Amino acid sequence: MSQQIELNGTVADHQFGQRLDQTLAEMFPDYSRTRIKTWIQQDQVRLDGEIANKPRAKVVMGQQVVIHAELEDDVRFEPENIPLNIVYEDDDIIVINKPAGLVVHPGAGTPGGTLLNGLLHYCPSIAEVPRAGIVHRLDKDTTGLMVVAKTIPAQTHLVTALQARDITREYEAVAIGHMTSGGMVEANIGRHPTQRILMAVTPSGKPAVTHYRVMEKFRAHTRLRLRLESGRTHQIRVHMSHLQHPLVGDPTYGGRLKLPRGATPELRDFLRHFRRQALHAVMLRLAHPITGEIMEWQAPLPDDFVELIELLQADTADNPNDLVWT
């Protein structure tokens, strides 16, 4: 069952003539304006006893507001005892270092065994928060830092901060090819025109901006530090593929395997069996959603990522100034 809520209030004098959705967002700041707009459109808001279903409608001082609404919950998802690498926790948020192979949210083909199921087991009260407090995602095989809200007010503030680009997320990646300098990719991302489960750079997509800089150059690969301005599905993977420098191991956007000519058997074997995108969310910085304190976390590279870098460093040292492929 969904959680039923009732909210009551009175339109203040200074709110006279404002839009209904704006007024309700001011009156009930624990809930996002998007959620409030949905409630209005679903006939769940009454003004002086009458249904008010137009978000742009103007309000009048003294009107009595009653909202009878449902909060979608995750009771239908079962709690599961899934180990969580918790970097930080307080009464409002949890910061997690997600491992490779862990899906964030149940979906088609993945009904359980997800981070959400683990959160419901670890913190049962989080079931009262939509999507168990998840406000952003990492792909199944991308590792690194995520923030989760433990309360509805925290979730509302985090979602607002994400939309305002006030949360900084930085990644490390290893891309195929020799990149000489950093830069920025500003290219819309949307559904692939023919393969609907994939994303692609397309004029009809949503705006997406990725900044990147070169951290280390290898013989036939490049280690990158990246920062997102937007957070589109598969954004870094799609943007780097668009630059013709897809990420090592990317099973979806990486193209065919490329190996440096003359690479050691150890490196060749490792690259053949590195079957996830070499992408790690290494840094997360935000203003705490309740206290406003600026907080920052770092997550060390996972072992397979470290081994990849060490092998590429050795390959480059053994073959200086040699950019070759097989």
Protein Blocks (a to p, Z undefined) as FASTA:
>chain_A
ZZdddddddddfklgoiafklmmmmmmmmbcfklmmmmmmnopaceehiacfbfkbccde
hiacddddddddfklpccdddddddfbdcfkbccddddehiafbdcehiaghpfklmmmm
mmmmlmmpghhhpabdcdfklgcjddddfbfklmmmmmmmmmnopaccddddddedjdfb
dcdddddddddfklmmbccddfklccdddddddfbdcfkbccdddddfbdcehklmmmmm
mnopacehiaklnopadddehiafklmmmmmmmccdcdddfbdcdddfklopacdddddd
dfklmmmmmmmmmmmmmmghiacdZZ
